[in-house]
Amino acid sequence: MVPIAGMPLLHHHLNACWNSLRDEGLVEIDLMGFFPSSEFESFCEHATLKMGVPVKYLEEPKGGVGTAGGLVHYQSYLSGGLTLGHRHILLLIHGDVMCNFPFTEMIAAHEARQDNVGTVLCHQVERTTVQNYGCVVEDPKTHEVTTLYLASCTGISIQRHVSQFPISFIKTIVAPLC
């Protein structure tokens, strides 16, 4: 809830999402984090009234399970994804990142391939900082994610190739950043 330009950073993310996707049929926004849900009640109520769609907060399980752990914990709830018109899409955005999120471009890229399970927005970082993030290894020809290394989460498997972050250097492509 760090203020940027007089509003919480998360408020800017919700506005960007709403402004990009409201005409696509956006029906719900779910926030997920490790803070107690009571700290987000007022924020979610205000955002719901302003946007006209439910904004809900999902509290991650105790113990620092990270984003991947939260997704696994809420997997059945989130399995329908974001409803945009007739489509169900799940967009994962880290709330501590400031950028121009290319929501419509991400959805178009996702829908361009019928066999997509998900689409991840990534960013290249300096080799010296790569171990501070989750790391994505992709097939250079198809851009399919072949391995996902999690920086803060151990023993969690969402898809077929999720692993604990290794000690050695892997790649400089990290997710999800702008």
Secondary structure, DSSP 8 states (H G I E B T S, - for coil): --EETTEEHHHHHHHHHHHHHGGGTB--EEEEESS-GGGTHHHHHHHHHHHSS-EEEEE--TTT-HHHHHHHHTHHHHTT-EEETTEEE-----TT--S---HHHHHHHHHH-TT-S-----EE--GGGGGGSEEEEE-TTT--EEEEEESS--S--SSTTEEE--SS---SEEES--
